Amino acid sequence: MAAPGGGMEGAAEAEGFVLGRLEEEALKRRERLKALRQRTLQNKESGEPESKIPRENEEEEPVKHREIKLRNYDPEDEELKKRKLPPAKPASVEDTVKEQLEAAKPEPIIDEV
């Protein structure tokens, strides 16, 4: 026979384990928040925004600019007018459609008697 209240002790221990784990996670979160606050305070004191301060393991990469393609915009500036693309011409699909129609035609089957 089971001892009276034996089932409740196991549940209490499991609940204590869960609460212990949650408390540990909360302490870790608090430590991360404290470190973040300290970093932001140091950045404010130095006067430089956080995004401008290089991190320890990161190297600065050169910024690559993409070429501007003006498709739908008609610029007024002469320099930008040079970059404007000519209007696109629709492709002819007649040949493609003819090939597909010919491929779809079934070949006549001749049964020899």
Steps between C-alpha positions, in 0.01 A plus 500: 500500500605853434576737783242771557592814303772319308374619164507863602870494598604400148288774346643757742855395413427525128343841551804608702728384217300699245500808720874462559566484126278801436677696772837415344381620160368821658838564666680445167261740329561763769876467453466545123283809552752647745780447248292664228424799722869543583593489131238760410609727785863473390401582143302805614795620709741460209260693277517248218193299396512125559474421130820698430709318761662193343454181695801299608478212252363694205697658221364798315382407153497754220152616409399392151261727313267351247459653159177698471267383224227748418223300338178684585636832619567784257776707665541872447872503578725468193738258671215273603346513151810319377417206728138465386433170328322494166139381511470124488355340190268205547644175373332321213338178615365392162783256431472344845125458466535340155755248633276412793195452275696276265631295792147459635365349178485124532650296222247290312521136593463267207387153583583250232235250430 
